[in-house]
Amino acid sequence: MFIDLRLIAELPAVEELVGAAGLDDPQHLYLAGVFASQAISNVPAAILLAEHADDWRVIAWAVNVGGFGLLIGSLANLIALRLLGERQAWWSFHAWSQPFLGVVASLAGAWLFLRQ
């Protein structure tokens, strides 16, 4: 899986998209990690960003925070809810996880960038 994800990260279209994100700026990298985790999960997001940025501290914070929010943010969320087996739990999960992502992303971002 990780080899495939690295190959996908090297595709010209992906490189162009990620290159336009301005990942040299730690704040852009942080936001990219949080939002990428919402789209492709946090582990693949970390692999993608690692191919385009060197700030491992920011990447680690971003993808960990990005594990909140949408169900796909972390595959552990998906596994846990599948094991639970209740369809209504998916709605309850998102009712809590979306606001939690907003709060935690704001607090972690402030801690990372305002404490300097």
N, CA, C and O atoms as CSV, one atom per row, in Angstrom:
chain,resi,resn,atom,element,x,y,z
A,1,MET,N,N,0.819,-1.182,0.000
A,1,MET,CA,C,0.000,0.000,0.000
A,1,MET,C,C,0.871,1.257,0.000
A,1,MET,O,O,0.600,2.198,-0.746
A,2,PHE,N,N,1.910,1.277,0.828
A,2,PHE,CA,C,2.741,2.469,0.940
A,2,PHE,C,C,3.543,2.716,-0.337
A,2,PHE,O,O,3.773,3.866,-0.710
A,3,ILE,N,N,3.966,1.655,-1.001
A,3,ILE,CA,C,4.681,1.808,-2.271
A,3,ILE,C,C,3.732,2.407,-3.312
A,3,ILE,O,O,4.117,3.309,-4.056
A,4,ASP,N,N,2.491,1.907,-3.364
A,4,ASP,CA,C,1.503,2.435,-4.304
A,4,ASP,C,C,1.208,3.906,-4.030
A,4,ASP,O,O,1.087,4.706,-4.958
A,5,LEU,N,N,1.093,4.256,-2.746
A,5,LEU,CA,C,0.799,5.649,-2.400
A,5,LEU,C,C,1.946,6.574,-2.793
A,5,LEU,O,O,1.709,7.698,-3.236
A,6,ARG,N,N,3.166,6.120,-2.638
A,6,ARG,CA,C,4.318,6.933,-3.062
A,6,ARG,C,C,4.303,7.109,-4.583
A,6,ARG,O,O,4.619,8.188,-5.084
A,7,LEU,N,N,3.944,6.069,-5.308
A,7,LEU,CA,C,3.865,6.174,-6.766
A,7,LEU,C,C,2.758,7.153,-7.189
A,7,LEU,O,O,2.935,7.930,-8.127
A,8,ILE,N,N,1.638,7.108,-6.500
A,8,ILE,CA,C,0.556,8.046,-6.797
A,8,ILE,C,C,1.002,9.476,-6.497
A,8,ILE,O,O,0.683,10.399,-7.247
A,9,ALA,N,N,1.738,9.659,-5.403
A,9,ALA,CA,C,2.232,10.992,-5.032
A,9,ALA,C,C,3.181,11.553,-6.080
A,9,ALA,O,O,3.340,12.769,-6.182
A,10,GLU,N,N,3.808,10.689,-6.855
A,10,GLU,CA,C,4.758,11.131,-7.874
A,10,GLU,C,C,4.101,11.381,-9.239
A,10,GLU,O,O,4.782,11.813,-10.170
A,11,LEU,N,N,2.814,11.123,-9.377
A,11,LEU,CA,C,2.123,11.404,-10.640
A,11,LEU,C,C,2.171,12.906,-10.925
A,11,LEU,O,O,2.014,13.718,-10.013
A,12,PRO,N,N,2.388,13.274,-12.188
A,12,PRO,CA,C,2.493,14.708,-12.518
A,12,PRO,C,C,1.291,15.542,-12.058
A,12,PRO,O,O,1.475,16.652,-11.557
A,13,ALA,N,N,0.091,15.038,-12.216
A,13,ALA,CA,C,-1.093,15.797,-11.804
A,13,ALA,C,C,-1.116,16.014,-10.287
A,13,ALA,O,O,-1.481,17.089,-9.811
A,14,VAL,N,N,-0.726,14.986,-9.541
A,14,VAL,CA,C,-0.687,15.097,-8.079
A,14,VAL,C,C,0.431,16.046,-7.665
A,14,VAL,O,O,0.239,16.887,-6.787
A,15,GLU,N,N,1.596,15.916,-8.292
A,15,GLU,CA,C,2.711,16.809,-7.973
A,15,GLU,C,C,2.344,18.261,-8.257
A,15,GLU,O,O,2.703,19.150,-7.485
A,16,GLU,N,N,1.634,18.510,-9.354
A,16,GLU,CA,C,1.227,19.875,-9.691
A,16,GLU,C,C,0.247,20.429,-8.660
A,16,GLU,O,O,0.371,21.573,-8.223
A,17,LEU,N,N,-0.723,19.609,-8.279
A,17,LEU,CA,C,-1.716,20.031,-7.288
A,17,LEU,C,C,-1.066,20.324,-5.943
A,17,LEU,O,O,-1.322,21.363,-5.333
A,18,VAL,N,N,-0.225,19.407,-5.488
A,18,VAL,CA,C,0.433,19.574,-4.189
A,18,VAL,C,C,1.452,20.720,-4.255
A,18,VAL,O,O,1.613,21.467,-3.291
A,19,GLY,N,N,2.130,20.851,-5.386
A,19,GLY,CA,C,3.105,21.923,-5.540
A,19,GLY,C,C,2.473,23.303,-5.456
A,19,GLY,O,O,3.115,24.252,-5.004
A,20,ALA,N,N,1.231,23.423,-5.882
A,20,ALA,CA,C,0.525,24.702,-5.842
A,20,ALA,C,C,0.042,25.056,-4.436
A,20,ALA,O,O,-0.434,26.169,-4.213
A,21,ALA,N,N,0.156,24.133,-3.493
A,21,ALA,CA,C,-0.348,24.358,-2.134
A,21,ALA,C,C,0.597,25.186,-1.274
A,21,ALA,O,O,0.221,25.590,-0.173
A,22,GLY,N,N,1.803,25.448,-1.741
A,22,GLY,CA,C,2.742,26.262,-0.967
A,22,GLY,C,C,3.195,25.595,0.310
A,22,GLY,O,O,3.190,26.216,1.373
A,23,LEU,N,N,3.583,24.352,0.220
A,23,LEU,CA,C,3.926,23.571,1.405
A,23,LEU,C,C,5.226,24.001,2.081
A,23,LEU,O,O,5.578,23.459,3.129
A,24,ASP,N,N,5.941,24.960,1.504
A,24,ASP,CA,C,7.120,25.500,2.178
A,24,ASP,C,C,6.717,26.312,3.402
A,24,ASP,O,O,7.501,26.465,4.338
A,25,ASP,N,N,5.504,26.827,3.393
A,25,ASP,CA,C,4.970,27.567,4.533
A,25,ASP,C,C,4.381,26.547,5.519
A,25,ASP,O,O,3.472,25.802,5.154
A,26,PRO,N,N,4.886,26.500,6.764
A,26,PRO,CA,C,4.392,25.500,7.729
A,26,PRO,C,C,2.884,25.576,7.969
A,26,PRO,O,O,2.246,24.551,8.212
A,27,GLN,N,N,2.316,26.764,7.904
A,27,GLN,CA,C,0.866,26.877,8.115
A,27,GLN,C,C,0.095,26.273,6.945
A,27,GLN,O,O,-0.947,25.647,7.144
A,28,HIS,N,N,0.593,26.455,5.743
A,28,HIS,CA,C,-0.042,25.823,4.575
A,28,HIS,C,C,0.096,24.307,4.664
A,28,HIS,O,O,-0.838,23.573,4.343
A,29,LEU,N,N,1.263,23.843,5.100
A,29,LEU,CA,C,1.503,22.410,5.268
A,29,LEU,C,C,0.541,21.823,6.290
A,29,LEU,O,O,-0.015,20.745,6.082
A,30,TYR,N,N,0.349,22.535,7.391
A,30,TYR,CA,C,-0.562,22.085,8.438
A,30,TYR,C,C,-1.981,21.947,7.890
A,30,TYR,O,O,-2.622,20.911,8.068
A,31,LEU,N,N,-2.466,22.987,7.227
A,31,LEU,CA,C,-3.823,22.937,6.665
A,31,LEU,C,C,-3.943,21.857,5.598
A,31,LEU,O,O,-4.957,21.162,5.526
A,32,ALA,N,N,-2.921,21.714,4.775
A,32,ALA,CA,C,-2.940,20.668,3.746
A,32,ALA,C,C,-3.032,19.283,4.387
A,32,ALA,O,O,-3.754,18.417,3.892
A,33,GLY,N,N,-2.309,19.071,5.478
A,33,GLY,CA,C,-2.356,17.779,6.169
A,33,GLY,C,C,-3.716,17.483,6.768
A,33,GLY,O,O,-4.211,16.360,6.677
A,34,VAL,N,N,-4.323,18.497,7.385
A,34,VAL,CA,C,-5.650,18.319,7.977
A,34,VAL,C,C,-6.670,18.013,6.880
A,34,VAL,O,O,-7.442,17.062,6.994
A,35,PHE,N,N,-6.670,18.825,5.812
A,35,PHE,CA,C,-7.664,18.642,4.752
A,35,PHE,C,C,-7.402,17.382,3.921
A,35,PHE,O,O,-8.348,16.707,3.517
A,36,ALA,N,N,-6.147,17.060,3.664
A,36,ALA,CA,C,-5.846,15.832,2.912
A,36,ALA,C,C,-6.301,14.607,3.690
A,36,ALA,O,O,-6.771,13.632,3.103
A,37,SER,N,N,-6.162,14.657,5.015
A,37,SER,CA,C,-6.619,13.536,5.841
A,37,SER,C,C,-8.117,13.324,5.712
A,37,SER,O,O,-8.595,12.192,5.785
A,38,GLN,N,N,-8.859,14.406,5.520
A,38,GLN,CA,C,-10.306,14.299,5.360
A,38,GLN,C,C,-10.678,13.641,4.045
A,38,GLN,O,O,-11.745,13.038,3.927
A,39,ALA,N,N,-9.803,13.757,3.058
A,39,ALA,CA,C,-10.106,13.221,1.728
A,39,ALA,C,C,-9.559,11.817,1.508
A,39,ALA,O,O,-10.215,10.986,0.879
A,40,ILE,N,N,-8.347,11.545,2.028
A,40,ILE,CA,C,-7.700,10.265,1.705
A,40,ILE,C,C,-7.234,9.495,2.931
A,40,ILE,O,O,-6.555,8.479,2.784
A,41,SER,N,N,-7.576,9.943,4.135
A,41,SER,CA,C,-7.188,9.352,5.411
A,41,SER,C,C,-5.812,9.861,5.828
A,41,SER,O,O,-5.034,10.342,5.003
A,42,ASN,N,N,-5.529,9.747,7.118
A,42,ASN,CA,C,-4.330,10.400,7.643
A,42,ASN,C,C,-3.011,9.720,7.273
A,42,ASN,O,O,-2.019,10.418,7.061
A,43,VAL,N,N,-2.959,8.425,7.189
A,43,VAL,CA,C,-1.707,7.763,6.821
A,43,VAL,C,C,-1.332,8.053,5.360
A,43,VAL,O,O,-0.193,8.439,5.095
A,44,PRO,N,N,-2.254,7.879,4.410
A,44,PRO,CA,C,-1.901,8.254,3.043
A,44,PRO,C,C,-1.563,9.745,2.909
A,44,PRO,O,O,-0.700,10.115,2.113
A,45,ALA,N,N,-2.236,10.592,3.679
A,45,ALA,CA,C,-1.930,12.027,3.635
A,45,ALA,C,C,-0.502,12.280,4.098
A,45,ALA,O,O,0.207,13.097,3.509
A,46,ALA,N,N,-0.078,11.586,5.147
A,46,ALA,CA,C,1.299,11.744,5.635
A,46,ALA,C,C,2.302,11.310,4.572
A,46,ALA,O,O,3.321,11.971,4.369
A,47,ILE,N,N,2.018,10.212,3.900
A,47,ILE,CA,C,2.922,9.723,2.848
A,47,ILE,C,C,2.974,10.719,1.701
A,47,ILE,O,O,4.053,11.015,1.189
A,48,LEU,N,N,1.825,11.238,1.292
A,48,LEU,CA,C,1.770,12.216,0.214
A,48,LEU,C,C,2.565,13.470,0.570
A,48,LEU,O,O,3.382,13.936,-0.225
A,49,LEU,N,N,2.332,14.008,1.745
A,49,LEU,CA,C,3.005,15.251,2.139
A,49,LEU,C,C,4.498,15.051,2.355
A,49,LEU,O,O,5.290,15.957,2.098
A,50,ALA,N,N,4.884,13.875,2.823
A,50,ALA,CA,C,6.308,13.596,3.052
A,50,ALA,C,C,7.103,13.624,1.758
A,50,ALA,O,O,8.311,13.859,1.775
A,51,GLU,N,N,6.434,13.386,0.639
A,51,GLU,CA,C,7.101,13.443,-0.658
A,51,GLU,C,C,7.337,14.882,-1.119
A,51,GLU,O,O,8.110,15.127,-2.045
A,52,HIS,N,N,6.664,15.832,-0.462
A,52,HIS,CA,C,6.708,17.222,-0.929
A,52,HIS,C,C,7.146,18.219,0.131
A,52,HIS,O,O,7.283,19.406,-0.167
A,53,ALA,N,N,7.367,17.772,1.354
A,53,ALA,CA,C,7.759,18.685,2.432
A,53,ALA,C,C,8.643,17.936,3.424
A,53,ALA,O,O,8.567,16.713,3.545
A,54,ASP,N,N,9.480,18.691,4.128
A,54,ASP,CA,C,10.429,18.071,5.056
A,54,ASP,C,C,10.104,18.308,6.529
A,54,ASP,O,O,10.789,17.764,7.395
A,55,ASP,N,N,9.092,19.094,6.834
A,55,ASP,CA,C,8.793,19.438,8.221
A,55,ASP,C,C,7.938,18.349,8.865
A,55,ASP,O,O,6.711,18.436,8.903
A,56,TRP,N,N,8.617,17.328,9.366
A,56,TRP,CA,C,7.924,16.165,9.924
A,56,TRP,C,C,7.089,16.506,11.139
A,56,TRP,O,O,6.058,15.876,11.374
A,57,ARG,N,N,7.514,17.494,11.919
A,57,ARG,CA,C,6.748,17.876,13.111
A,57,ARG,C,C,5.371,18.385,12.684
A,57,ARG,O,O,4.358,17.972,13.248
A,58,VAL,N,N,5.328,19.261,11.713
A,58,VAL,CA,C,4.048,19.814,11.248
A,58,VAL,C,C,3.213,18.730,10.567
A,58,VAL,O,O,2.002,18.655,10.779
A,59,ILE,N,N,3.847,17.901,9.759
A,59,ILE,CA,C,3.105,16.812,9.108
A,59,ILE,C,C,2.476,15.901,10.154
A,59,ILE,O,O,1.306,15.537,10.036
A,60,ALA,N,N,3.240,15.532,11.172
A,60,ALA,CA,C,2.721,14.641,12.220
A,60,ALA,C,C,1.530,15.260,12.941
A,60,ALA,O,O,0.511,14.598,13.141
A,61,TRP,N,N,1.651,16.524,13.331
A,61,TRP,CA,C,0.533,17.200,13.988
A,61,TRP,C,C,-0.679,17.272,13.063
A,61,TRP,O,O,-1.803,16.995,13.482
A,62,ALA,N,N,-0.453,17.640,11.819
A,62,ALA,CA,C,-1.554,17.838,10.882
A,62,ALA,C,C,-2.338,16.556,10.628
A,62,ALA,O,O,-3.569,16.564,10.664
A,63,VAL,N,N,-1.649,15.477,10.378
A,63,VAL,CA,C,-2.372,14.247,10.051
A,63,VAL,C,C,-2.984,13.596,11.291
A,63,VAL,O,O,-3.981,12.882,11.186
A,64,ASN,N,N,-2.401,13.835,12.448
A,64,ASN,CA,C,-3.046,13.344,13.670
A,64,ASN,C,C,-4.334,14.104,13.932
A,64,ASN,O,O,-5.362,13.500,14.237
A,65,VAL,N,N,-4.287,15.419,13.815
A,65,VAL,CA,C,-5.502,16.213,13.952
A,65,VAL,C,C,-6.487,15.832,12.846
A,65,VAL,O,O,-7.691,15.747,13.089
A,66,GLY,N,N,-5.985,15.604,11.644
A,66,GLY,CA,C,-6.830,15.235,10.518
A,66,GLY,C,C,-7.526,13.898,10.685
A,66,GLY,O,O,-8.434,13.581,9.917
A,67,GLY,N,N,-7.129,13.111,11.664
A,67,GLY,CA,C,-7.812,11.846,11.951
A,67,GLY,C,C,-9.206,12.053,12.509
A,67,GLY,O,O,-10.027,11.136,12.501
A,68,PHE,N,N,-9.478,13.278,13.003
A,68,PHE,CA,C,-10.828,13.626,13.448
A,68,PHE,C,C,-11.607,14.104,12.231
A,68,PHE,O,O,-11.052,14.190,11.135
A,69,GLY,N,N,-12.842,14.405,12.403
A,69,GLY,CA,C,-13.633,14.947,11.301
A,69,GLY,C,C,-14.398,13.864,10.583
A,69,GLY,O,O,-15.151,13.111,11.201
A,70,LEU,N,N,-14.211,13.784,9.290
A,70,LEU,CA,C,-14.927,12.776,8.507
A,70,LEU,C,C,-14.475,11.373,8.879
A,70,LEU,O,O,-13.362,11.164,9.362
A,71,LEU,N,N,-15.340,10.446,8.650
A,71,LEU,CA,C,-15.061,9.052,8.978
A,71,LEU,C,C,-13.774,8.561,8.330
A,71,LEU,O,O,-13.029,7.796,8.943
A,72,ILE,N,N,-13.503,8.988,7.107
A,72,ILE,CA,C,-12.318,8.541,6.385
A,72,ILE,C,C,-11.039,9.160,6.948
A,72,ILE,O,O,-9.943,8.710,6.612
A,73,GLY,N,N,-11.157,10.189,7.802
A,73,GLY,CA,C,-9.982,10.861,8.362
A,73,GLY,C,C,-8.978,9.898,8.956
A,73,GLY,O,O,-7.769,10.118,8.871
A,74,SER,N,N,-9.470,8.843,9.552
A,74,SER,CA,C,-8.606,7.787,10.078
A,74,SER,C,C,-9.295,6.453,9.831
A,74,SER,O,O,-10.473,6.288,10.149
A,75,LEU,N,N,-8.572,5.518,9.272
A,75,LEU,CA,C,-9.179,4.207,9.016
A,75,LEU,C,C,-9.603,3.517,10.310
A,75,LEU,O,O,-10.480,2.653,10.291
A,76,ALA,N,N,-8.992,3.889,11.427
A,76,ALA,CA,C,-9.413,3.333,12.719
A,76,ALA,C,C,-10.862,3.716,13.016
A,76,ALA,O,O,-11.605,2.919,13.589
A,77,ASN,N,N,-11.270,4.927,12.631
A,77,ASN,CA,C,-12.674,5.335,12.791
A,77,ASN,C,C,-13.592,4.400,12.016
A,77,ASN,O,O,-14.602,3.926,12.535
A,78,LEU,N,N,-13.232,4.149,10.798
A,78,LEU,CA,C,-14.035,3.293,9.927
A,78,LEU,C,C,-14.141,1.880,10.492
A,78,LEU,O,O,-15.224,1.296,10.516
A,79,ILE,N,N,-13.033,1.344,10.937
A,79,ILE,CA,C,-13.017,-0.012,11.497
A,79,ILE,C,C,-13.893,-0.085,12.740
A,79,ILE,O,O,-14.692,-1.011,12.886
A,80,ALA,N,N,-13.747,0.891,13.641
A,80,ALA,CA,C,-14.517,0.878,14.887
A,80,ALA,C,C,-16.014,0.961,14.617
A,80,ALA,O,O,-16.797,0.227,15.219
A,81,LEU,N,N,-16.411,1.845,13.721
A,81,LEU,CA,C,-17.836,1.974,13.443
A,81,LEU,C,C,-18.391,0.771,12.684
A,81,LEU,O,O,-19.550,0.400,12.868
A,82,ARG,N,N,-17.578,0.170,11.844
A,82,ARG,CA,C,-18.029,-1.058,11.165
A,82,ARG,C,C,-18.236,-2.184,12.180
A,82,ARG,O,O,-19.185,-2.959,12.067
A,83,LEU,N,N,-17.352,-2.270,13.163
A,83,LEU,CA,C,-17.505,-3.300,14.194
A,83,LEU,C,C,-18.740,-3.056,15.044
A,83,LEU,O,O,-19.387,-4.003,15.492
A,84,LEU,N,N,-19.068,-1.802,15.265
A,84,LEU,CA,C,-20.259,-1.467,16.037
A,84,LEU,C,C,-21.521,-1.929,15.322
A,84,LEU,O,O,-22.455,-2.420,15.958
A,85,GLY,N,N,-21.551,-1.775,14.005
A,85,GLY,CA,C,-22.639,-2.314,13.204
A,85,GLY,C,C,-23.947,-1.550,13.239
A,85,GLY,O,O,-24.952,-2.053,12.738
A,86,GLU,N,N,-23.975,-0.379,13.800
A,86,GLU,CA,C,-25.204,0.416,13.848
A,86,GLU,C,C,-25.115,1.565,12.848
A,86,GLU,O,O,-24.205,2.391,12.931
A,87,ARG,N,N,-26.041,1.623,11.917
A,87,ARG,CA,C,-26.017,2.683,10.896
A,87,ARG,C,C,-26.179,4.072,11.514
A,87,ARG,O,O,-25.569,5.032,11.043
A,88,GLN,N,N,-26.980,4.184,12.542
A,88,GLN,CA,C,-27.195,5.482,13.177
A,88,GLN,C,C,-25.916,6.015,13.835
A,88,GLN,O,O,-25.770,7.224,14.014
A,89,ALA,N,N,-25.013,5.140,14.187
A,89,ALA,CA,C,-23.769,5.569,14.829
A,89,ALA,C,C,-22.943,6.435,13.890
A,89,ALA,O,O,-22.181,7.281,14.357
A,90,TRP,N,N,-23.073,6.248,12.581
A,90,TRP,CA,C,-22.321,7.039,11.618
A,90,TRP,C,C,-22.723,8.506,11.722
A,90,TRP,O,O,-21.867,9.389,11.683
A,91,TRP,N,N,-24.016,8.768,11.853
A,91,TRP,CA,C,-24.506,10.150,11.972
A,91,TRP,C,C,-24.069,10.749,13.300
A,91,TRP,O,O,-23.637,11.900,13.353
A,92,SER,N,N,-24.179,9.976,14.362
A,92,SER,CA,C,-23.752,10.466,15.679
A,92,SER,C,C,-22.260,10.749,15.695
A,92,SER,O,O,-21.811,11.741,16.268
A,93,PHE,N,N,-21.504,9.876,15.067
A,93,PHE,CA,C,-20.057,10.076,14.986
A,93,PHE,C,C,-19.734,11.423,14.353
A,93,PHE,O,O,-18.947,12.194,14.903
A,94,HIS,N,N,-20.335,11.711,13.203
A,94,HIS,CA,C,-20.044,12.956,12.501
A,94,HIS,C,C,-20.582,14.182,13.232
A,94,HIS,O,O,-20.004,15.264,13.131
A,95,ALA,N,N,-21.670,14.025,13.958
A,95,ALA,CA,C,-22.208,15.153,14.730
A,95,ALA,C,C,-21.211,15.617,15.789
A,95,ALA,O,O,-21.167,16.798,16.134
A,96,TRP,N,N,-20.414,14.682,16.300
A,96,TRP,CA,C,-19.390,15.029,17.294
A,96,TRP,C,C,-18.033,15.288,16.652
A,96,TRP,O,O,-17.313,16.193,17.074
A,97,SER,N,N,-17.683,14.519,15.658
A,97,SER,CA,C,-16.322,14.591,15.125
A,97,SER,C,C,-16.055,15.850,14.310
A,97,SER,O,O,-14.935,16.361,14.329
A,98,GLN,N,N,-17.047,16.358,13.598
A,98,GLN,CA,C,-16.840,17.563,12.792
A,98,GLN,C,C,-16.540,18.785,13.666
A,98,GLN,O,O,-15.547,19.473,13.425
A,99,PRO,N,N,-17.368,19.073,14.672
A,99,PRO,CA,C,-17.018,20.204,15.547
A,99,PRO,C,C,-15.712,19.964,16.306
A,99,PRO,O,O,-14.948,20.899,16.544
A,100,PHE,N,N,-15.462,18.715,16.684
A,100,PHE,CA,C,-14.228,18.388,17.401
A,100,PHE,C,C,-13.012,18.676,16.521
A,100,PHE,O,O,-12.005,19.196,17.001
A,101,LEU,N,N,-13.105,18.340,15.243
A,101,LEU,CA,C,-12.018,18.646,14.316
A,101,LEU,C,C,-11.768,20.149,14.272
A,101,LEU,O,O,-10.620,20.589,14.335
A,102,GLY,N,N,-12.828,20.933,14.166
A,102,GLY,CA,C,-12.670,22.380,14.125
A,102,GLY,C,C,-11.979,22.933,15.355
A,102,GLY,O,O,-11.082,23.769,15.247
A,103,VAL,N,N,-12.393,22.468,16.523
A,103,VAL,CA,C,-11.801,22.947,17.777
A,103,VAL,C,C,-10.349,22.496,17.906
A,103,VAL,O,O,-9.468,23.306,18.193
A,104,VAL,N,N,-10.103,21.223,17.697
A,104,VAL,CA,C,-8.748,20.688,17.865
A,104,VAL,C,C,-7.797,21.250,16.814
A,104,VAL,O,O,-6.653,21.576,17.133
A,105,ALA,N,N,-8.247,21.369,15.571
A,105,ALA,CA,C,-7.388,21.932,14.526
A,105,ALA,C,C,-7.014,23.370,14.862
A,105,ALA,O,O,-5.875,23.784,14.648
A,106,SER,N,N,-7.965,24.126,15.384
A,106,SER,CA,C,-7.677,25.512,15.779
A,106,SER,C,C,-6.706,25.571,16.957
A,106,SER,O,O,-5.740,26.334,16.935
A,107,LEU,N,N,-6.962,24.773,17.968
A,107,LEU,CA,C,-6.095,24.779,19.147
A,107,LEU,C,C,-4.683,24.279,18.828
A,107,LEU,O,O,-3.696,24.876,19.258
A,108,ALA,N,N,-4.596,23.188,18.078
A,108,ALA,CA,C,-3.274,22.650,17.724
A,108,ALA,C,C,-2.526,23.623,16.819
A,108,ALA,O,O,-1.322,23.818,16.981
A,109,GLY,N,N,-3.226,24.229,15.873
A,109,GLY,CA,C,-2.601,25.211,15.006
A,109,GLY,C,C,-2.085,26.405,15.795
A,109,GLY,O,O,-0.975,26.880,15.558
A,110,ALA,N,N,-2.891,26.888,16.733
A,110,ALA,CA,C,-2.457,28.004,17.580
A,110,ALA,C,C,-1.244,27.604,18.408
A,110,ALA,O,O,-0.292,28.375,18.533
A,111,TRP,N,N,-1.276,26.418,18.964
A,111,TRP,CA,C,-0.140,25.965,19.782
A,111,TRP,C,C,1.132,25.836,18.939
A,111,TRP,O,O,2.217,26.214,19.381
A,112,LEU,N,N,0.992,25.310,17.746
A,112,LEU,CA,C,2.156,25.130,16.872
A,112,LEU,C,C,2.740,26.455,16.391
A,112,LEU,O,O,3.960,26.611,16.349
A,113,PHE,N,N,1.887,27.408,16.029
A,113,PHE,CA,C,2.369,28.587,15.309
A,113,PHE,C,C,2.389,29.868,16.123
A,113,PHE,O,O,3.104,30.803,15.762
A,114,LEU,N,N,1.635,29.944,17.203
A,114,LEU,CA,C,1.594,31.179,17.985
A,114,LEU,C,C,2.525,31.163,19.194
A,114,LEU,O,O,2.786,32.212,19.784
A,115,ARG,N,N,3.013,30.022,19.561
A,115,ARG,CA,C,3.874,29.937,20.755
A,115,ARG,C,C,5.309,30.351,20.472
A,115,ARG,O,O,6.111,30.441,21.402
A,116,GLN,N,N,5.651,30.603,19.235
A,116,GLN,CA,C,7.036,30.906,18.880
A,116,GLN,C,C,7.413,32.303,19.219
A,116,GLN,O,O,8.550,32.712,18.981
